[in-house]
Amino acid sequence: MARDMSDIDILKMELQQLQKEVKNEREPVSKTAKELVDWVEANSAEDILLKGVPEDKNPFKEKGGCIIT
């Protein structure tokens, strides 16, 4: 997309993005990090990466065994 745009168009697009970003409210990392840690700890019981997939609901579990005779 950027290859089809002139330098002026690219600069206008970058300016628009910066104008959007300057309107965002800023918060200190000390506050947001604490909120993030609290959220992760509160939702860890439902986290599929931490607790795993129940064997009966695992779509990748083999349905039957392999018998070699």
N, C-alpha and C positions, 0 to 999 in steps of 0.2 A: 504494500500500500504506500509506504513512504517513498518508494522509488518513483511513483507516478506523481508525487507532489513537488511543488516548487519549494525553494528555500523559504520563501515568505509564508507559504501555507504551513510548513513544518513549524516555523517560529510562532505563528498564530496558534497552532494546536498546542504547543508547549506552554505558551502564555495562558491559554484557557485552562490547562491542567494546573498550572501554578496558582491561578486565581481560585480554583476549586479547593486546592490543598490549603491555602492560607485561611480559608473560612473554617477549617476543622478545628474543633476545640482541642487544646493540648492539655494533657494531664501528666503529672510526674510518674516516672517509672516505679517509684516506691509504692505508689497507690495502686497502679494497674497490675503490678506483679503480684501484690498481695491478693487482689481480687481474682487473678488467674489461678494462683495456687489454691485458694479456697474453692473455686469452681471445680478444678480438677479433682481435689480430694472429695468433694461432695458427690461427684458423678463417677467416681472410680468403680463403684459397685456395678454399674451398667456398661462399663467399658469392655468391649468384646476383645480388645487386645490384651487386657489384664486378666480377665477371668476365663477366656477361651470360649470355644463353641461347644455346646452340649453334643455329645456323640450322636444322639438320635436326630439332631437337626443339622448335622454336618453334611452338606451336599457332596463333599469330596471323599467321604468315607466309602470304602469299597463295600458293595452290597453283599457280596458273597466271597467265600474263600476260593482259593485256587487249588484244585485237586489234580495231582499228577499221578497217573497209574502206570 
